[in-house]
């Protein structure tokens, strides 16, 4: 029983950004403080200190996750990329077959903010989170809402 209460949930990450390059975790060893990852832009395996990666890495978001965060459909986000309305995010491909036709877009936090800004500029603001809400979602902060007299919910932010 004591063991189950001491179990710490660890954040599982497969894809991450480090130095503005997308990486995929191949192996990790907490005891050796090592993380072996595949660097997609360089096309090679790299070895990092696990503790440094956990401190300095930035999250990577798939197209489906970005669509869910921005309350849009996945195909709409892909259409923005194909039409050239937003810059193309970094691409993930099968490591064993780089020439494969299969690929997946991975967005950094700044890419998500750029997509959000494009949607705001285009005027599609229906059900779109505000910039402050988006930053809270990306940083996993708590968003508190208060109910107005009209019955609407308005976000309330903690003073820093």
N, C-alpha and C positions, 0 to 999 in steps of 0.2 A: 504494500500500500504506500509506504513512504516513497518508493521509487517512482510511482506514477505521479505523485504530486510534485516531484522535483524535475520532472521532464520539462525541458525548455523547448518551446517551439522555435525552430530556426526558419529564417526566411530562405526559401528555396529560390535561387535564381539560376536560370539556364543561360539567358542572353543578358549582356550588360554592355554599357559604354564605358570605355576608359580612354582618355586622351582623344575624345571624339571619334573613336573607332569602335565598331561593333565586334564583340567577342562572344564565343560560345564556350561554356565550361565543359571540359573533357573529363578531368578528374580534379578532386580537391581532397586535401588531407589537412585536417585541423591540427593533428599531432605534429606534423612536419612543417606546418604553416606554409603549405605550398598549394598553388592553384595552377593547373595546366589548362590553357585555353587556346582556342583557334581564333586567330585574328583574321577576319574576313578581308579587309582592305589589303593587308600584306600577304595573305594566302599562306600563312605558316603558323606552327605551334609556338606558343610562348609560355614561359614560366614566370609566375608572379608570386609575391608574398600574399597569402590569403588575407592577413590582417590589413595590409595596405589597400588591397582591392576593395574590401568591405568598407573602408573609410572613404575612398575616393571615387568609387564607381558611381555611375548614374544608371537609372533604370532604363530598360528597353521595353517598348510597347509594340505589340503587333497591331495590324490594321483593325482587327476585331476589337481589341481593347481600346484603341483610340476612338473607334466608332461608338462604343458604349459610353466612354467618358464624355464625348461631345454630343450624345443623343442623336447620332446620325447613323445611317446604314453603312455597312462595310463597303458596299459597291459604290456608294456616293463618294467615300474617301478615295477609293481606287480610281474613280472617274476624275477626281480633282488632280491626281498624280498623272494619269494618262493624258489628260487635256493640257497639262503643263501649267495649271493654275497655281499649284504649290510645288516647291522644289522636291525632287525625288529623294525619299529617305534612303538610308543604307539598305542593301539587299543581302539576305541570307540565302545560301545555296547549300546543296548536299556537299559535305566535305570530301567525300570519296569521288564525286563526279562534278567538278566545277562547271563543266560545259552543259550540264543538264538544263532542260527548259523549265524545271520547277524552281521557283524562287519565292521569297516571302519578304515583304517590306517590314523593317523594324524602325520605329520612331524613337528619337531621343526626346527628352522633356522640352528642349527648345523647338524641335520639329512640331510637337503637339501644340505649343504656344503659337507657332506660325500658322498652322491649320486653323486654330481658333481665331486668329486675327484675320485670316482670309475670309472666314465665314462671317465675321462681324462686318468687314468691309463690303462684302457682297450683299449684306442686308438680310441674311437668313438667320435672324436672331430668335426665332420661335423655339422655345425649350432649350436654348443654349445656356450653359452655365456662365456666370460672370467670370472675369479674370481672376478675382480673388477666390471664388469657388474652385476654379480650375487649378490654381496653385495649391489650394488646400487638398484637393483630390490627388494631385500628383505627389504631394509630400505626405499623404496619409494623415493629414490633420483632421481634427474633429470640426465639423461645421454645425453650428448651433443656429436654430431658427426660432423666431418669436412670431406669434400670431397677432396680426393687427386687428383693429376693431371691425374692419370689413371682412375679416376671415382669411386674408392672404397671409402666407408665410414669408417672412423676410429674414435673410441671413444676418446673424449678429456675430461680430468679430471680437476676439479678445484683444485688449490693448497690450501692446508690447513695450 
